[in-house]
Amino acid sequence: MAKRLALMLLRNLIYLPVIFVKLMYYAKTKKVSEEKKYSLIRVIGERGCKKGNVTVHGYGLENLPAESGYIMFPNHQGLFDVMGLVYLNPTPFGVVIKKEAYDVFLLRQLVQTMGGLFIDREDPKEGMKVINEMAKQVREGRNFLIFPEGTRSKQGNRLGEFKSGSFKAATKAKCPIVPIAIIDCYLPFDTNSTKKVDVQLHVLPPITAEEYQGMKTAQIADIVKARIEKVIAENENNFNVL
């Protein structure tokens, strides 16, 4: 991670002071619109990708619902995942991330600027409060991203267990579930290299509330995982990035 992150920073050195000041301010204030805050996040994502030798290939972007109020459920490979999704998705969204990240300087400000939430995976009661808050905001028209694995798989393109609890926000909000298959996103930051890499993000057709009505969250988790696994199996050899 250190080498590529350093490359991103060095190649954007002239812009860093302005970006840093804006980020610190946007993270704290409520006077700036969500759209304006997200535009800054997108600038960071775009500059990071382009200057960090990362080519992001996006597929199925037409599957993102035209109307806000949905939740994206991607597999989780590494720290680059959110940057890749920000790079592709022009519509603002918040991210749900583990509470431990709150203590990481700059990562905290990035999540706050996106209007994200920090979840305690070890405390079910506190975790449910976050799920309920996310459901509330989605009903009000915000979009969110949550990783159903809870943590990165650390197995490359292989998936970990999808936690059924992460789908409770969707069932409470009765909103579209958007599965996203992430391929090779562990390469930018989880390998000690700065050479060019290609990553893929496949947005799958959303699952509507009518489709999953009456299902248990464990069933929904299995369906989403199976669809993502299928797309990964079909596309993981598209680019020779190793």
N, C-alpha and C positions, 0 to 999 in steps of 0.2 A: 504493500500500500504506500509506503513512504516515498518510493521513487516516483510513482505516477502522480501522487498528490503534489510532490515538490515540483514536478514538471508543469502541472496545471497552474500552480501558484506563480512560478517564475515567468511563464508565458503570459500571465495576466497581471503582472506586477504593477503596471501603470494604472490599472483599474481598481486594484485592491483597496486603497484608502477610501474611495467613494463608496464602494460596495460595502465595506466594513461598517462605515458610519451609518449608512442607510439600514443595514441589517440590524444593528444594535437598536436603532430607533423604532423600526417597524415591529421588532419583536415585543416591544413594550406598549406601544400606543394603540389606541382604538380609533384614532382620528383618521387613519389611512384606510381606504377601502380594501376589501379582500382581493379585488382584481389588481389593484396597484401593488399590493404586497406580493401577489403571486407572479406578477410580471418581473419583479426583482429576482424571485426564486428561479424563474425560467432563464433569466440572463445568466445567473450563476451556473445553472445546469448546462445551458448551451455553450458557454465559454469553457466550462470544465471538460465537456465532451470533445469539443473541437480542438482545444489546445492540449488535451491529454491523450491524443492519438486513439480515441475511441469512436468507432462508427456505430451508430445506433440504427438498427433496421426495424422499423415498425410495420406491423401488419394488422389488418382488421380494425383500423381506427374508426371505420364507419360503424363498428359495433358499439362504440361508446354512445350511450343514450343521449339524444338531443336535448332532453329535459333533465336538469340537475335534480339531485336527490337519489343518488345511487351509491353503491359500495363496490369497490374493486377488490378482488381477492387473488393476488398473485402468489406464486411460489416464491420462496425467499432464499437467495443465493449469497448475497453479500451487501456491502455498504453502497454499492453502485446502483442497486435496484431502484431506489426512489429517484435518483438523479436521472436515470433513463426514462422513467415514467413522466417526470416533470418535463423532460426534453420533448416528449411526444405529445403530451396532453395539454391543449391550450386552455382547458377549463380548470379553474381553481379546485383544489381538493385538499383536505386535511389528511394527516397520517396518524395512525395509532402506533406508538412505539414503546418499547419497554422502559420502565421507570428509571432504570440505571443510566439511560442516555441523558437524563436531565442534568447529570453532573458533568457531562462532557461539553466544555466550552465550544461555542459556535454551533455544534449539533443542536444544543438546546435552543439557541436563537433561531436556527433554521426551522425547527419544528414549530416553535411559537409563531414565527412569521407566517407559516402555512396554516395556522389555526389548528394545530394538531393536539393530540392528547397523549399523556403518558400513563401507561397501565402497569400495575403491580401484578406480575404473573404469579407471585407467591401468596397473594391475599385475595381469595375468591370474592369476598365481600366488596373490597375496594375495586377489584376488577369489574364486578357487575355494575358499579356506579359509573365507570367509564363507558361500559357497553350501553347503559341506559342513556348517558349523555350523548353518545354518538348517534344512537337511534333518534333521539330528540332532534338533534341538529339535521339529520338526514330528512326527517319529516318536514323540517322547515326549509328544505331545499339545498342543503349543502351536500357535497360529495366527499367520500372518505376512501381511504385505502387502509386495509388491515392485512397482515400476513397470517394466514390460517395455521402455518407451522409454528408460529410463536417466536421462532428464532431461525437463523439461517441454517440450512441443512448441512453445510460443510461437506457435502458429497457431490460437488459439481452439479451436474444436471439431474441427479437423482433426488427424489422428493422425500421429505420426512413425513411424519404423521400430521394430518390436518386435524386441528383441534375443533371439535364441534361447537364449543362455546363461542368461538369467534364469529359464528353465523347467527348468533342470537340477536345482534343489533339489526341485521337485515330482516329477520322474522318479526321483530318488534316494530320496525319502521315500515314493513310491507313494501320494500323497495326492490328495484332490480339488483340482481347479483351479477357482477361482471367478472368472470374468470379471466386471468391473464397468465399466459405461459411465458416464463422468463428463461432464456437460454444463454449460457456462457457469461452471465453478468457477474460471476465470481472472478473472472479473469482480470478486469481492470485493477481491482484493489487487493485481491487475495493472492496475486502472484507478484513476485518481486521483479517486475519488468516494466519498461516504458515502451516496448515495441507496439506497433499498431494491432488493435484487436477489434473484432466485430462481435457485437452482442445483438440478440434478437428479443423483441417483445411482441407477442401475439395476443391481441385482444380478441377474446372469443365472444360469440353471441351471448347476450345477457340472458339470465334465467329470471323470468318475471315472477312476481308474487303469486300470480294465478297458477303458475307451473309448480311451485314448491309448496303451495297451500296444503296443509295437512301433513306434510312430511316432518319428521324429527330432524333436528339440526345435524345429527350424526349421518343421516341419509343424505342430506344436502352436501355435507363435507365430502362424503364418498363420491358423489356425482361430480362435484367440482374438481376433486383430485384426479379422477379418472379422465376427465376431459383435458385437463392440463397435461397429464402424462402422455396421452395420445398425441397431442400436438408436439410435445418435446421429442417423442420417439420418431415422429415423421420429419422433423426439421433440424435436429441437433447436429447433423453433419453438413449443413448447408454451407458453412464457412470453415476453412482450414485455418484456425486462429492459434493453434498451439505451436 
